[in-house]
Amino acid sequence: MHKRRSVSAIAASILTLAAAGVLVWLPGTGSLAQQEPNRQLVQSATANPTTAKRIALVIGNGAYTTAPPLKNPPNDARDMAATLRALGFDVTSGINANQRDMKRLIREFGQKLKSGGSGLFYYAGHGVQSKGRNYLIPVDAEIQSEAEVEDSGVDVSLVLNYMDDAQNGLNIVILDACRNNPFARSFRSASDGLAQVDAPTGTLIAYATAPGRVASDGAGQNGLYTSELLKQMRVPGLSATEMFMRVRAEVMKQTANKQVPWEASSLTGSFYFSGANSINATANDAKVDPATFELSYWETIKNSTNADDFKAYLEKYPNGQFASIAKNRIGGPDTATKSGDSTAPLTDSTAIELAFWDSIKNSTNPEDFKLYAKKYPEGAFIDLANSRINSLTTAAKDRAGETTRETAPEQVTQFEVKNGTTASATRGMLYISTTKVYFAAAGEPDNNKWVFPCSEISEAKANGGFMPHKFRIKVGNENHNFQAKGGKESKIIVEAVRAACKLDQAGKKP
């Protein structure tokens, strides 16, 4: 058992390593003294990095309701998810997630990690520290004071605890969440950025900037830190440590050393995002098949219900293989007339057709299947597509007919009557429709009508005898008496009420 080092000794170690921009926790230092060698996943330079199981959860929050919105995080998350897919990761993603969804995604991610392999968690969006703990901010967070952060945010420790519980080989946590605290005025503490968190055994935690410092959201499609990550991850032969070092160097260069990415690591082995066959590869050697990347990007968003996801795809691939479907998803112009054929067709036509079909197979829009029929007139699913076109078109016409009938003006019959049987009875108009009978006194506005719903009318009956011009309408147990101009008109009114409200010849409900 190692003895715990003093706080001052640990602080000295941190300061010594700060100049390198990376903090590496070694066996026997600080709270990470108890190492578990069996948890270290070592991928050598000759190993194929895509054969080992890789699991990733990617979350990007930008559409905040009570905090300043962020433009880049949703784009960062979409691009990160697509890149990781192209690099062999099984990716789950969440864009503009609320607290409930974030915790659910993290919980499901933790369950997947228990099957082994390596895990990666990426988050872009608002993040704050409170009393030394880091919190990721969901888009629905309502934080009026620092005391509410724990309740409304998502503690980074939740992710780390699930990783530690999984006891899998290796984990990487990337936090592009060091923007200015949007709730700073409500906080008693004045800390900026995120706090340094110890990396559990077999884990690397990467921050967009150094602990306690702030990173910019960026002015382009992606944040500066994530844009460099996306470039360097694709470089073959770079270990994770080397990859993050390159990212740090480039970010520092572009910000004149104002933003310094940071890592806390307890890894003892090597992990490669891209092929490890060319150790001396440089950033210019990065070769990621654009066809694979586009397909991975589409796989990431195809089931989304957020139109912004498809707009982002169209910005990146205006003539992409799935551009026509993307336009349908956002209701863009000419959605059914433009085929969206790419000027640089993807090499695996079968995979593209399958992806195209998989994207529309559950659609209820016949235009989606028309797009497939136009793009693949002799495709494997053409018969099914034509069948879906016919059935959905017929169903749409039927719905249109029902809507027309439902929204058609209600037929109303009107009669001049008196409401009451005395000499002072109120003169007005009695209106009869298929849903109600109502009386409006002469000269009164419509909102003063006496309304008798058909569902509540239990009887309509003419008096006959010496008073043939009088009739009554029974609503529940209450009789409402009226006078018509004569006996003949009284009978006509009663028959009209019976027919409209479906009463029998005795004037009662059948």
C-alpha positions in Angstrom: 0.0 0.0 0.0 1.4 3.3 -1.0 1.3 6.2 1.4 -0.8 9.2 0.3 1.3 12.2 -0.8 0.6 15.6 0.8 -1.5 18.1 -1.0 1.5 20.3 -1.5 3.5 17.5 -3.1 0.7 16.7 -5.5 0.3 20.4 -6.4 4.0 20.5 -7.1 3.8 17.6 -9.5 0.9 19.3 -11.3 2.9 22.5 -11.7 5.9 20.6 -12.9 3.9 18.9 -15.7 1.7 21.9 -16.6 4.3 23.3 -18.9 3.9 20.2 -21.1 0.1 20.8 -21.2 -0.6 17.2 -20.1 -1.1 15.7 -16.7 -0.4 12.0 -16.6 -1.2 10.1 -13.4 1.2 7.3 -12.8 0.9 4.3 -10.4 1.5 5.4 -6.8 0.5 9.0 -7.2 -2.4 10.7 -5.5 -5.9 9.1 -5.4 -5.0 6.8 -8.3 -2.5 4.6 -6.5 -4.6 1.5 -6.8 -3.9 0.5 -10.4 -5.6 -2.5 -12.2 -3.3 -3.7 -15.0 -6.0 -6.0 -16.3 -8.0 -3.0 -17.4 -5.3 -1.5 -19.6 -6.2 -2.0 -23.3 -3.0 -2.0 -25.3 -3.2 -1.6 -29.1 0.2 -2.0 -30.6 1.4 -0.2 -33.7 0.8 -3.4 -35.8 -2.7 -4.0 -34.5 -5.7 -3.2 -36.7 -7.5 -0.5 -34.6 -10.9 -1.3 -36.2 -11.0 -4.9 -35.0 -11.3 -4.2 -31.3 -14.8 -3.3 -30.1 -15.2 0.5 -29.9 -18.2 2.2 -28.3 -18.9 6.0 -28.3 -21.5 8.4 -27.0 -21.6 11.8 -28.6 -23.7 14.7 -27.2 -23.8 18.3 -28.6 -26.0 20.9 -26.9 -26.6 24.4 -28.4 -30.3 25.2 -28.4 -30.5 26.4 -24.8 -33.8 27.9 -23.5 -32.5 29.7 -20.4 -28.8 30.2 -21.3 -27.1 31.8 -24.3 -27.4 29.5 -27.4 -24.3 28.0 -28.9 -24.0 27.6 -32.7 -21.2 25.1 -33.0 -21.8 22.2 -30.5 -24.6 20.5 -32.5 -22.3 20.7 -35.6 -19.4 19.5 -33.6 -21.4 16.5 -32.4 -22.7 15.6 -35.8 -19.2 15.7 -37.3 -17.7 13.9 -34.4 -20.3 11.1 -34.6 -19.7 10.7 -38.3 -15.9 10.6 -38.0 -16.0 8.1 -35.2 -18.4 5.9 -37.2 -15.9 6.0 -40.1 -13.2 5.0 -37.7 -15.0 1.9 -36.6 -16.9 3.1 -33.5 -20.4 2.0 -32.6 -21.8 5.5 -32.1 -24.9 6.7 -30.2 -25.5 10.5 -30.4 -27.8 13.1 -28.9 -28.3 16.6 -30.2 -29.8 19.4 -28.0 -30.6 16.8 -25.3 -32.5 17.6 -22.1 -31.4 16.3 -18.7 -33.6 13.2 -18.9 -32.3 12.2 -22.3 -28.7 12.9 -21.3 -28.8 10.7 -18.3 -30.6 7.9 -20.2 -28.0 8.0 -23.0 -25.2 7.9 -20.4 -26.8 5.0 -18.6 -27.3 3.0 -21.8 -23.7 3.8 -22.8 -22.5 2.4 -19.4 -24.4 -0.8 -20.0 -22.8 -1.2 -23.5 -19.3 -0.8 -22.0 -19.8 -3.8 -19.7 -19.5 -6.0 -22.8 -15.8 -4.9 -23.0 -13.7 -3.0 -25.5 -12.9 0.7 -25.4 -15.3 3.5 -24.8 -15.3 7.2 -25.8 -17.6 9.9 -24.4 -17.7 13.3 -26.2 -19.6 16.4 -25.1 -19.8 19.8 -26.6 -21.9 22.6 -25.1 -22.1 24.7 -21.9 -20.3 23.3 -18.9 -19.7 24.8 -15.5 -17.9 23.9 -12.3 -19.4 24.2 -8.9 -17.4 23.5 -5.7 -14.8 21.6 -7.6 -17.2 19.4 -9.6 -17.9 19.7 -13.3 -21.5 19.8 -14.7 -22.6 19.4 -18.3 -25.6 21.6 -19.0 -28.7 20.1 -20.7 -30.7 22.4 -23.0 -33.6 22.5 -20.6 -31.6 23.4 -17.5 -33.2 26.2 -15.3 -30.5 27.4 -13.0 -31.2 30.4 -10.9 -28.5 29.9 -8.3 -25.4 27.8 -7.8 -27.4 25.5 -5.5 -29.5 24.4 -8.4 -26.6 23.2 -10.6 -26.5 19.7 -9.2 -30.2 19.3 -9.7 -30.4 20.7 -13.2 -27.0 19.7 -14.7 -25.4 16.4 -15.4 -22.3 15.7 -13.2 -19.3 14.5 -15.3 -18.7 12.0 -12.5 -21.8 10.1 -13.7 -20.0 9.2 -16.9 -16.8 8.3 -15.1 -18.7 6.2 -12.5 -20.4 4.2 -15.3 -17.0 3.7 -17.0 -15.4 2.6 -13.7 -18.3 0.2 -13.0 -18.0 -1.4 -16.5 -14.4 -2.4 -15.8 -13.7 -2.4 -19.6 -10.3 -2.0 -21.1 -9.9 1.7 -21.9 -12.0 4.9 -21.9 -11.6 8.4 -23.3 -13.6 11.4 -22.2 -13.5 14.5 -24.3 -15.1 17.7 -22.9 -15.4 20.6 -25.3 -17.3 22.4 -22.6 -15.2 25.2 -21.2 -17.1 28.2 -22.4 -17.9 31.1 -20.1 -20.3 30.1 -17.3 -23.7 31.4 -18.5 -25.0 31.5 -14.9 -21.9 33.2 -13.4 -24.0 36.1 -11.9 -25.9 33.5 -9.9 -22.8 31.8 -8.6 -21.2 32.7 -5.3 -17.9 31.2 -6.5 -16.2 33.0 -9.4 -14.5 30.0 -11.1 -14.3 29.9 -14.9 -14.0 26.9 -17.1 -14.0 23.3 -15.7 -12.2 21.9 -12.7 -9.4 19.3 -13.0 -10.8 15.8 -12.4 -8.7 12.8 -11.6 -8.8 10.2 -14.4 -10.0 6.8 -13.1 -7.8 3.8 -13.9 -7.6 3.2 -17.6 -9.1 6.5 -18.6 -8.0 9.6 -20.4 -9.9 12.9 -19.9 -9.4 15.6 -22.5 -10.4 19.2 -22.0 -10.7 21.9 -24.7 -8.6 24.1 -22.5 -6.7 24.1 -19.3 -8.5 23.7 -15.9 -10.1 26.9 -14.8 -9.7 28.5 -18.3 -12.3 29.3 -20.9 -12.5 28.1 -24.5 -14.2 30.0 -27.4 -17.3 28.6 -29.2 -15.5 29.4 -32.5 -16.6 31.4 -35.6 -16.7 28.6 -38.2 -18.7 25.4 -38.7 -16.9 23.8 -35.7 -15.3 24.9 -32.6 -11.5 25.3 -32.8 -10.7 22.4 -30.5 -13.1 20.0 -32.1 -12.1 21.0 -35.7 -8.5 20.0 -34.8 -9.7 16.8 -33.2 -11.6 15.8 -36.3 -8.4 16.4 -38.4 -5.9 14.6 -36.2 -8.2 11.6 -35.4 -8.0 10.6 -39.1 -4.2 10.6 -39.2 -3.0 7.0 -39.4 -0.4 5.8 -36.9 -1.0 8.3 -34.1 -1.5 7.1 -30.6 -4.1 8.8 -28.6 -1.4 10.6 -26.6 0.3 11.8 -29.8 -3.0 12.8 -31.3 -4.0 15.1 -28.4 -0.5 16.6 -28.3 -0.9 17.6 -32.0 -4.3 19.1 -31.2 -2.9 21.1 -28.4 0.0 22.4 -30.5 -2.3 23.6 -33.3 -4.9 25.2 -30.9 -2.2 27.0 -29.1 -0.7 28.2 -32.4 -4.0 29.5 -33.6 -4.9 31.3 -30.3 -1.4 32.7 -29.6 -1.2 30.4 -26.5 -4.5 31.8 -25.1 -6.2 28.4 -25.3 -4.2 25.4 -24.1 -6.0 22.0 -24.4 -5.3 19.7 -21.5 -5.5 16.0 -20.6 -5.5 14.0 -17.4 -4.5 10.4 -18.1 -4.0 7.1 -16.3 -3.4 5.1 -19.5 -0.5 2.7 -19.7 -1.1 1.3 -23.1 -1.5 2.8 -26.6 -4.7 3.5 -28.5 -5.0 4.5 -32.1 -8.0 6.2 -33.6 -6.9 5.5 -37.2 -4.7 2.8 -38.8 -1.5 2.2 -36.9 0.6 0.9 -39.8 2.3 4.2 -40.6 3.9 5.5 -37.5 5.6 8.4 -39.2 2.4 9.6 -40.9 1.7 13.3 -40.8 -1.5 15.3 -40.9 -1.1 15.7 -44.7 -1.1 11.9 -45.0 -4.6 11.5 -43.5 -6.7 9.3 -45.9 -10.3 8.9 -44.9 -12.5 7.7 -47.7 -15.0 10.6 -48.4 -17.6 8.0 -49.5 -17.3 6.2 -46.1 -17.4 9.5 -44.2 -20.6 10.7 -46.0 -22.3 7.4 -45.4 -21.3 7.5 -41.8 -22.5 11.1 -41.5 -25.9 10.1 -42.9 -26.2 7.0 -40.7 -25.7 9.4 -37.7 -28.7 11.7 -38.6 -31.0 9.6 -40.7 -33.5 8.9 -37.9 -33.4 12.5 -36.5 -36.5 14.6 -36.1 -34.5 17.8 -36.1 -34.5 19.6 -39.4 -31.2 21.3 -38.5 -29.5 17.9 -38.8 -30.5 17.6 -42.4 -29.7 21.3 -43.1 -26.2 20.6 -41.8 -25.9 17.5 -44.1 -26.9 19.6 -47.1 -24.4 22.3 -46.2 -21.7 19.7 -46.2 -23.0 17.6 -49.1 -25.3 19.8 -51.3 -25.2 17.2 -54.0 -24.8 14.2 -51.8 -26.3 10.7 -52.3 -29.0 11.5 -49.7 -29.6 15.1 -50.5 -33.1 14.5 -51.9 -34.2 12.7 -48.7 -32.7 15.5 -46.6 -34.7 18.1 -48.5 -37.8 16.1 -47.9 -37.1 16.0 -44.2 -36.8 19.8 -44.0 -39.6 20.5 -46.5 -37.2 22.3 -48.8 -38.1 23.4 -52.4 -38.1 21.0 -55.3 -38.0 18.0 -52.9 -39.6 15.7 -55.4 -37.9 16.9 -58.6 -34.2 16.9 -57.8 -32.6 13.5 -57.6 -29.6 14.7 -55.6 -27.2 12.4 -57.5 -23.6 13.1 -56.4 -21.0 14.4 -58.8 -18.7 12.0 -57.1 -20.7 8.8 -56.6 -19.9 6.6 -53.6 -18.0 3.5 -54.6 -20.1 0.9 -52.9 -23.4 1.3 -54.8 -25.1 -1.6 -52.9 -24.3 -0.1 -49.5 -25.6 3.3 -50.7 -28.9 1.8 -52.0 -29.4 -0.1 -48.8 -28.7 3.0 -46.7 -31.1 5.0 -48.9 -33.9 2.4 -48.5 -33.3 2.0 -44.8 -33.8 5.8 -44.5 -37.2 5.7 -46.1 -38.6 2.2 -45.5 -40.8 3.4 -42.5 -41.8 6.7 -44.1 -45.5 7.6 -44.6 -44.6 10.2 -47.3 -45.1 8.8 -50.8 -42.6 11.4 -52.1 -39.8 9.4 -50.3 -40.6 6.3 -52.3 -40.9 8.3 -55.5 -37.3 9.5 -54.9 -36.1 5.9 -54.5 -37.9 4.9 -57.7 -36.3 7.7 -59.6 -32.9 7.0 -58.3 -33.1 3.2 -58.5 -35.6 2.4 -61.3 -34.3 -1.2 -61.3 -33.4 -1.4 -57.6 -33.8 -4.3 -55.3 -36.8 -2.7 -53.6 -38.5 -1.1 -56.7 -41.6 -3.3 -56.5 -42.1 -2.5 -52.8 -41.5 1.1 -53.4 -44.2 1.3 -56.2 -46.6 -0.5 -53.9 -45.9 1.9 -51.1 -46.4 4.9 -53.5 -49.8 3.6 -54.5 -51.0 2.7 -51.0 -49.8 6.0 -49.4 -51.1 8.1 -52.2 -54.6 6.5 -51.9 -54.5 6.9 -48.1 -53.5 10.6 -48.5 -56.5 11.1 -50.8 -58.8 9.4 -48.4 -57.5 11.6 -45.6 -57.9 14.7 -47.7 -61.5 13.7 -48.4 -62.2 13.2 -44.7 -60.6 16.5 -43.9 -62.8 18.2 -46.5 -65.9 16.7 -45.0 -64.8 17.6 -41.4 -64.0 21.2 -42.3 -66.9 21.8 -44.6 -69.3 24.5 -43.3 -71.9 23.1 -41.0 -75.4 23.0 -42.6 -77.7 25.1 -40.4 -81.5 25.5 -40.7 -83.1 28.6 -39.1 -86.6 29.5 -37.9 -88.2 32.6 -36.4 -89.6 31.7 -33.0 -90.4 33.0 -29.6 -88.5 31.6 -26.6 -91.2 31.0 -24.0 -95.0 30.8 -24.0 -96.1 34.0 -22.2 -97.0 37.3 -23.8 -93.6 38.6 -22.9 -91.8 35.7 -24.7 -88.5 36.7 -26.3 -88.5 36.9 -30.1 -85.5 35.5 -31.9 -84.1 32.8 -34.2 -83.8 29.1 -33.6 -80.8 27.5 -35.4 -80.6 23.7 -36.0 -77.4 22.0 -37.0 -76.1 18.4 -36.9 -74.4 19.0 -33.6 -76.6 21.5 -31.7 -79.8 23.5 -31.5 -79.4 27.1 -30.4 -81.5 30.2 -29.9 -80.4 33.8 -30.4 -82.6 36.7 -29.2 -83.3 39.4 -31.8 -80.6 42.1 -31.7 -78.3 40.1 -29.4 -74.7 39.2 -30.5 -73.9 35.6 -31.3 -72.0 35.0 -28.1 -75.3 35.4 -26.2 -76.9 32.4 -27.8 -78.6 29.7 -25.8 -77.0 26.5 -26.9 -78.5 23.0 -26.6 -76.0 20.3 -27.7 -77.6 17.4 -29.5 -75.8 15.0 -27.1 -77.9 16.5 -24.3 -81.3 16.8 -26.1 -83.5 14.0 -24.9 -86.8 15.0 -26.6 -88.4 17.2 -29.2 -92.2 17.4 -29.3 -95.0 19.6 -30.6 -97.9 20.4 -28.2 -100.7 19.9 -30.7 -104.4 20.2 -29.5 -105.4 23.8 -28.9 -101.8 25.0 -29.0 -100.3 23.5 -32.2 -97.9 26.4 -32.7 -96.1 25.6 -29.5 -93.3 23.0 -29.1 -90.7 22.0 -26.5 -87.2 20.7 -26.5 -86.1 18.7 -23.5 -82.4 19.0 -22.5 -81.7 16.5 -19.8 -84.6 16.9 -17.4 -85.4 20.5 -18.2 -88.1 21.5 -20.8 -87.5 24.6 -23.0 -90.7 25.9 -24.5 -91.0 27.8 -27.8 -93.7 29.2 -30.1 -93.6 29.0 -33.9 -95.6 31.1 -36.3 -98.1 28.4 -36.7 -98.9 24.7 -36.2 -97.5 23.6 -39.5 -94.2 25.3 -38.9 -94.0 23.9 -35.3 -94.2 20.4 -36.8 -91.4 21.2 -39.3 -89.2 22.5 -36.6 -89.7 19.4 -34.4 -88.9 17.1 -37.3 -85.8 19.1 -38.1 -84.6 18.8 -34.5 -85.3 15.0 -34.5 -83.5 14.5 -37.8 -80.4 16.6 -36.8 -80.1 15.1 -33.4 -81.1 11.6 -34.4 -84.2 11.3 -32.2 -86.9 8.7 -33.0 -90.5 9.6 -34.1 -91.6 9.9 -30.5 -89.0 12.6 -30.2 -86.7 10.6 -27.9 -83.2 9.0 -28.2 -83.4 5.6 -29.8 
